[in-house]
Amino acid sequence: MLLLIILVSGCRGLTSNEPPIHVNPNMDTQNKYKAYRASDFFADQRDMRPRVVGTVARGQLQEDDHFYRGMVDGQLAKNLPSQLTVDKVFLEKGRAKFNIYCAPCHSQAGDGNGMVGRRLPIRPTTFYSDYLYSQPVGHFYNVISEGIRTMPSYKLQISKEEDRWAIVAYIRALQFSQNPDLKSLIEGVASSADSHKNIR
């Protein structure tokens, strides 16, 4: 044992052109697929395999249509999802995200007169039209997620669903600030939250 230790310590710092000795070579020499390598096994000759249709990663099922897609029974949701807490912090988050992602086109006031929006051939929508006053909160969530007409989807930039809902709540707050007589504007934000005792 002492002789083995001396031999091993005497090799430290030396270089060799020979491959290293593997006491257990199984993990180094096993057959495996690597990204962007060719394969003789699969018909398309690719090692990288496409995701099997219908498979869902663990924890990514997203069954709740209301929270993840803004839909309830196939219709646009009229209320915010019950798991959200509508409070000052939530609206502040919505304001911050809105000013980052929405204000360049829609302006911080929401009138469609943002710095980028002024230069577009088709002007962004103002949130203070009769049409958007009448739309349920699910419409705004769906537009942020999927886009509409010339507006692209922002679901990659705003990847967290809760952040999208915060923007929706803030848009409703903007609309209400300009037209406080329309009490229905805050019903979709307040009623669902209040019914679950999570509005503050």
Short mmCIF file of the C-alpha atoms (twelve columns), coordinates in Angstrom:
data_MODEL
# 
_entry.id   MODEL 
# 
loop_
_atom_site.group_PDB 
_atom_site.id 
_atom_site.type_symbol 
_atom_site.label_atom_id 
_atom_site.label_alt_id 
_atom_site.label_comp_id 
_atom_site.label_asym_id 
_atom_site.label_seq_id 
_atom_site.Cartn_x 
_atom_site.Cartn_y 
_atom_site.Cartn_z 
_atom_site.pdbx_PDB_model_num 
ATOM 1   C CA . MET A 1   0.000   0.000  0.000   1 
ATOM 2   C CA . LEU A 2   2.859   2.361  0.885   1 
ATOM 3   C CA . LEU A 3   4.583   1.562  -2.428  1 
ATOM 4   C CA . LEU A 4   1.373   2.367  -4.342  1 
ATOM 5   C CA . ILE A 5   1.040   5.720  -2.576  1 
ATOM 6   C CA . ILE A 6   4.650   6.601  -3.414  1 
ATOM 7   C CA . LEU A 7   4.166   5.666  -7.079  1 
ATOM 8   C CA . VAL A 8   0.964   7.714  -7.378  1 
ATOM 9   C CA . SER A 9   2.437   10.768 -5.653  1 
ATOM 10  C CA . GLY A 10  5.530   10.553 -7.853  1 
ATOM 11  C CA . CYS A 11  3.383   11.006 -10.988 1 
ATOM 12  C CA . ARG A 12  1.914   14.335 -9.918  1 
ATOM 13  C CA . GLY A 13  2.773   17.187 -12.273 1 
ATOM 14  C CA . LEU A 14  3.900   14.889 -15.100 1 
ATOM 15  C CA . THR A 15  2.229   14.930 -18.523 1 
ATOM 16  C CA . SER A 16  1.513   11.987 -20.758 1 
ATOM 17  C CA . ASN A 17  0.229   11.440 -24.279 1 
ATOM 18  C CA . GLU A 18  -1.492  8.239  -23.178 1 
ATOM 19  C CA . PRO A 19  -5.209  8.279  -22.288 1 
ATOM 20  C CA . PRO A 20  -5.954  8.252  -18.558 1 
ATOM 21  C CA . ILE A 21  -6.543  4.993  -16.747 1 
ATOM 22  C CA . HIS A 22  -10.217 4.506  -15.917 1 
ATOM 23  C CA . VAL A 23  -10.851 2.212  -13.007 1 
ATOM 24  C CA . ASN A 24  -14.567 2.130  -13.889 1 
ATOM 25  C CA . PRO A 25  -14.914 3.118  -17.567 1 
ATOM 26  C CA . ASN A 26  -18.660 2.481  -17.809 1 
ATOM 27  C CA . MET A 27  -19.740 6.096  -17.400 1 
ATOM 28  C CA . ASP A 28  -17.204 7.416  -19.922 1 
ATOM 29  C CA . THR A 29  -17.611 4.890  -22.688 1 
ATOM 30  C CA . GLN A 30  -21.342 4.206  -22.543 1 
ATOM 31  C CA . ASN A 31  -23.463 4.679  -25.657 1 
ATOM 32  C CA . LYS A 32  -25.380 7.946  -25.502 1 
ATOM 33  C CA . TYR A 33  -26.933 10.559 -27.712 1 
ATOM 34  C CA . LYS A 34  -25.503 14.073 -27.885 1 
ATOM 35  C CA . ALA A 35  -27.093 17.254 -29.187 1 
ATOM 36  C CA . TYR A 36  -26.652 17.939 -32.918 1 
ATOM 37  C CA . ARG A 37  -25.064 14.529 -33.579 1 
ATOM 38  C CA . ALA A 38  -26.183 12.154 -36.313 1 
ATOM 39  C CA . SER A 39  -27.938 8.909  -35.470 1 
ATOM 40  C CA . ASP A 40  -28.091 5.633  -37.381 1 
ATOM 41  C CA . PHE A 41  -30.989 4.421  -35.254 1 
ATOM 42  C CA . PHE A 42  -33.727 6.965  -36.063 1 
ATOM 43  C CA . ALA A 43  -35.202 7.378  -39.523 1 
ATOM 44  C CA . ASP A 44  -34.609 11.143 -39.585 1 
ATOM 45  C CA . GLN A 45  -30.927 10.582 -38.644 1 
ATOM 46  C CA . ARG A 46  -31.124 13.003 -35.691 1 
ATOM 47  C CA . ASP A 47  -30.018 12.351 -32.113 1 
ATOM 48  C CA . MET A 48  -32.174 15.211 -30.795 1 
ATOM 49  C CA . ARG A 49  -35.722 13.940 -30.491 1 
ATOM 50  C CA . PRO A 50  -38.825 16.161 -30.756 1 
ATOM 51  C CA . ARG A 51  -41.151 16.328 -27.766 1 
ATOM 52  C CA . VAL A 52  -43.817 13.646 -27.862 1 
ATOM 53  C CA . VAL A 53  -47.174 15.225 -28.733 1 
ATOM 54  C CA . GLY A 54  -49.365 15.669 -25.675 1 
ATOM 55  C CA . THR A 55  -46.607 15.357 -23.083 1 
ATOM 56  C CA . VAL A 56  -46.401 17.950 -20.319 1 
ATOM 57  C CA . ALA A 57  -43.442 18.638 -18.072 1 
ATOM 58  C CA . ARG A 58  -43.949 17.901 -14.393 1 
ATOM 59  C CA . GLY A 59  -45.654 20.851 -12.724 1 
ATOM 60  C CA . GLN A 60  -46.535 22.496 -16.070 1 
ATOM 61  C CA . LEU A 61  -50.015 21.080 -16.725 1 
ATOM 62  C CA . GLN A 62  -51.760 24.479 -16.487 1 
ATOM 63  C CA . GLU A 63  -55.284 23.075 -16.164 1 
ATOM 64  C CA . ASP A 64  -56.797 26.301 -14.843 1 
ATOM 65  C CA . ASP A 65  -58.180 28.007 -17.965 1 
ATOM 66  C CA . HIS A 66  -59.148 31.090 -15.980 1 
ATOM 67  C CA . PHE A 67  -55.665 31.769 -14.617 1 
ATOM 68  C CA . TYR A 68  -53.568 30.608 -17.586 1 
ATOM 69  C CA . ARG A 69  -55.763 31.615 -20.536 1 
ATOM 70  C CA . GLY A 70  -58.277 34.166 -19.236 1 
ATOM 71  C CA . MET A 71  -61.211 31.931 -20.173 1 
ATOM 72  C CA . VAL A 72  -64.134 30.571 -18.148 1 
ATOM 73  C CA . ASP A 73  -66.361 27.919 -19.762 1 
ATOM 74  C CA . GLY A 74  -65.093 28.910 -23.205 1 
ATOM 75  C CA . GLN A 75  -65.850 32.611 -22.676 1 
ATOM 76  C CA . LEU A 76  -63.549 35.513 -21.818 1 
ATOM 77  C CA . ALA A 77  -63.293 35.834 -18.038 1 
ATOM 78  C CA . LYS A 78  -65.235 38.672 -16.435 1 
ATOM 79  C CA . ASN A 79  -63.288 38.534 -13.165 1 
ATOM 80  C CA . LEU A 80  -59.701 38.136 -12.083 1 
ATOM 81  C CA . PRO A 81  -58.733 34.629 -10.931 1 
ATOM 82  C CA . SER A 82  -59.553 33.969 -7.277  1 
ATOM 83  C CA . GLN A 83  -55.976 33.015 -6.346  1 
ATOM 84  C CA . LEU A 84  -54.771 36.576 -6.943  1 
ATOM 85  C CA . THR A 85  -54.601 39.109 -4.122  1 
ATOM 86  C CA . VAL A 86  -55.667 42.512 -5.411  1 
ATOM 87  C CA . ASP A 87  -53.920 45.097 -3.260  1 
ATOM 88  C CA . LYS A 88  -51.638 48.092 -3.593  1 
ATOM 89  C CA . VAL A 89  -48.588 45.888 -4.136  1 
ATOM 90  C CA . PHE A 90  -50.368 43.987 -6.916  1 
ATOM 91  C CA . LEU A 91  -51.416 47.209 -8.686  1 
ATOM 92  C CA . GLU A 92  -47.923 48.681 -8.272  1 
ATOM 93  C CA . LYS A 93  -46.509 45.589 -9.937  1 
ATOM 94  C CA . GLY A 94  -49.022 46.049 -12.745 1 
ATOM 95  C CA . ARG A 95  -48.047 49.703 -13.136 1 
ATOM 96  C CA . ALA A 96  -44.331 48.857 -13.273 1 
ATOM 97  C CA . LYS A 97  -44.818 46.119 -15.879 1 
ATOM 98  C CA . PHE A 98  -47.213 48.307 -17.865 1 
ATOM 99  C CA . ASN A 99  -44.701 51.144 -18.019 1 
ATOM 100 C CA . ILE A 100 -42.004 48.771 -19.244 1 
ATOM 101 C CA . TYR A 101 -43.891 46.748 -21.843 1 
ATOM 102 C CA . CYS A 102 -47.059 48.686 -22.745 1 
ATOM 103 C CA . ALA A 103 -46.341 52.386 -22.306 1 
ATOM 104 C CA . PRO A 104 -43.917 52.705 -25.262 1 
ATOM 105 C CA . CYS A 105 -46.898 52.231 -27.577 1 
ATOM 106 C CA . HIS A 106 -49.974 52.942 -25.439 1 
ATOM 107 C CA . SER A 107 -48.310 55.698 -23.317 1 
ATOM 108 C CA . GLN A 108 -48.258 55.778 -19.527 1 
ATOM 109 C CA . ALA A 109 -51.690 57.379 -19.626 1 
ATOM 110 C CA . GLY A 110 -53.068 54.546 -21.786 1 
ATOM 111 C CA . ASP A 111 -54.295 56.875 -24.544 1 
ATOM 112 C CA . GLY A 112 -52.357 55.154 -27.374 1 
ATOM 113 C CA . ASN A 113 -49.991 58.093 -27.789 1 
ATOM 114 C CA . GLY A 114 -46.709 56.534 -26.668 1 
ATOM 115 C CA . MET A 115 -43.337 57.467 -28.156 1 
ATOM 116 C CA . VAL A 116 -43.238 54.317 -30.297 1 
ATOM 117 C CA . GLY A 117 -46.953 54.382 -31.017 1 
ATOM 118 C CA . ARG A 118 -46.737 57.835 -32.607 1 
ATOM 119 C CA . ARG A 119 -44.407 56.472 -35.265 1 
ATOM 120 C CA . LEU A 120 -46.421 53.374 -36.169 1 
ATOM 121 C CA . PRO A 121 -48.487 53.367 -39.371 1 
ATOM 122 C CA . ILE A 122 -51.432 51.968 -37.391 1 
ATOM 123 C CA . ARG A 123 -51.816 53.788 -34.083 1 
ATOM 124 C CA . PRO A 124 -52.151 51.732 -30.882 1 
ATOM 125 C CA . THR A 125 -55.561 51.473 -29.282 1 
ATOM 126 C CA . THR A 126 -56.583 53.872 -26.554 1 
ATOM 127 C CA . PHE A 127 -57.986 52.194 -23.457 1 
ATOM 128 C CA . TYR A 128 -60.644 54.898 -23.219 1 
ATOM 129 C CA . SER A 129 -62.876 53.790 -26.083 1 
ATOM 130 C CA . ASP A 130 -66.408 52.493 -25.631 1 
ATOM 131 C CA . TYR A 131 -65.259 49.202 -27.130 1 
ATOM 132 C CA . LEU A 132 -62.537 48.609 -24.533 1 
ATOM 133 C CA . TYR A 133 -64.701 49.912 -21.702 1 
ATOM 134 C CA . SER A 134 -67.118 47.098 -22.546 1 
ATOM 135 C CA . GLN A 135 -64.527 44.318 -22.775 1 
ATOM 136 C CA . PRO A 136 -64.124 41.866 -19.864 1 
ATOM 137 C CA . VAL A 137 -60.761 41.489 -18.123 1 
ATOM 138 C CA . GLY A 138 -60.159 38.220 -19.983 1 
ATOM 139 C CA . HIS A 139 -59.927 40.191 -23.229 1 
ATOM 140 C CA . PHE A 140 -56.943 42.199 -21.992 1 
ATOM 141 C CA . TYR A 141 -55.226 39.093 -20.636 1 
ATOM 142 C CA . ASN A 142 -55.771 37.284 -23.942 1 
ATOM 143 C CA . VAL A 143 -54.413 40.214 -25.959 1 
ATOM 144 C CA . ILE A 144 -51.266 40.405 -23.812 1 
ATOM 145 C CA . SER A 145 -50.760 36.646 -24.155 1 
ATOM 146 C CA . GLU A 146 -51.676 36.091 -27.802 1 
ATOM 147 C CA . GLY A 147 -51.545 39.536 -29.431 1 
ATOM 148 C CA . ILE A 148 -54.216 41.100 -31.637 1 
ATOM 149 C CA . ARG A 149 -54.095 42.628 -35.127 1 
ATOM 150 C CA . THR A 150 -50.759 44.509 -35.354 1 
ATOM 151 C CA . MET A 151 -49.872 43.980 -31.693 1 
ATOM 152 C CA . PRO A 152 -47.652 40.920 -31.133 1 
ATOM 153 C CA . SER A 153 -47.881 38.472 -28.255 1 
ATOM 154 C CA . TYR A 154 -46.024 39.482 -25.099 1 
ATOM 155 C CA . LYS A 155 -46.206 36.132 -23.323 1 
ATOM 156 C CA . LEU A 156 -42.474 35.565 -23.761 1 
ATOM 157 C CA . GLN A 157 -41.537 38.986 -22.403 1 
ATOM 158 C CA . ILE A 158 -44.123 38.790 -19.609 1 
ATOM 159 C CA . SER A 159 -43.713 35.096 -18.877 1 
ATOM 160 C CA . LYS A 160 -45.433 35.024 -15.470 1 
ATOM 161 C CA . GLU A 161 -49.215 34.813 -15.695 1 
ATOM 162 C CA . GLU A 162 -49.593 36.735 -12.439 1 
ATOM 163 C CA . ASP A 163 -47.682 39.661 -13.959 1 
ATOM 164 C CA . ARG A 164 -50.057 39.721 -16.937 1 
ATOM 165 C CA . TRP A 165 -53.044 39.787 -14.594 1 
ATOM 166 C CA . ALA A 166 -51.406 42.619 -12.649 1 
ATOM 167 C CA . ILE A 167 -51.177 44.619 -15.883 1 
ATOM 168 C CA . VAL A 168 -54.856 43.865 -16.582 1 
ATOM 169 C CA . ALA A 169 -55.834 45.153 -13.128 1 
ATOM 170 C CA . TYR A 170 -53.754 48.278 -13.670 1 
ATOM 171 C CA . ILE A 171 -55.389 48.918 -17.067 1 
ATOM 172 C CA . ARG A 172 -58.781 48.697 -15.360 1 
ATOM 173 C CA . ALA A 173 -57.550 51.180 -12.751 1 
ATOM 174 C CA . LEU A 174 -56.458 53.553 -15.535 1 
ATOM 175 C CA . GLN A 175 -59.839 53.257 -17.226 1 
ATOM 176 C CA . PHE A 176 -61.668 53.870 -13.974 1 
ATOM 177 C CA . SER A 177 -59.511 56.922 -13.247 1 
ATOM 178 C CA . GLN A 178 -60.721 58.516 -16.484 1 
ATOM 179 C CA . ASN A 179 -64.332 57.422 -16.202 1 
ATOM 180 C CA . PRO A 180 -65.281 56.833 -12.539 1 
ATOM 181 C CA . ASP A 181 -68.994 56.765 -13.417 1 
ATOM 182 C CA . LEU A 182 -68.532 53.351 -15.035 1 
ATOM 183 C CA . LYS A 183 -68.581 51.267 -11.852 1 
ATOM 184 C CA . SER A 184 -68.614 48.106 -13.989 1 
ATOM 185 C CA . LEU A 185 -64.951 48.734 -14.819 1 
ATOM 186 C CA . ILE A 186 -63.811 47.699 -11.370 1 
ATOM 187 C CA . GLU A 187 -66.383 44.960 -10.839 1 
ATOM 188 C CA . GLY A 188 -64.247 42.424 -12.647 1 
ATOM 189 C CA . VAL A 189 -61.262 43.364 -10.526 1 
ATOM 190 C CA . ALA A 190 -62.957 43.856 -7.195  1 
ATOM 191 C CA . SER A 191 -65.893 41.438 -7.136  1 
ATOM 192 C CA . SER A 192 -63.986 38.210 -7.684  1 
ATOM 193 C CA . ALA A 193 -61.279 39.223 -5.255  1 
ATOM 194 C CA . ASP A 194 -63.738 40.497 -2.656  1 
ATOM 195 C CA . SER A 195 -65.834 37.364 -2.853  1 
ATOM 196 C CA . HIS A 196 -62.742 35.405 -1.878  1 
ATOM 197 C CA . LYS A 197 -61.763 37.959 0.765   1 
ATOM 198 C CA . ASN A 198 -58.452 38.766 -0.878  1 
ATOM 199 C CA . ILE A 199 -58.883 42.386 -1.886  1 
ATOM 200 C CA . ARG A 200 -57.050 44.905 0.322   1 
# 
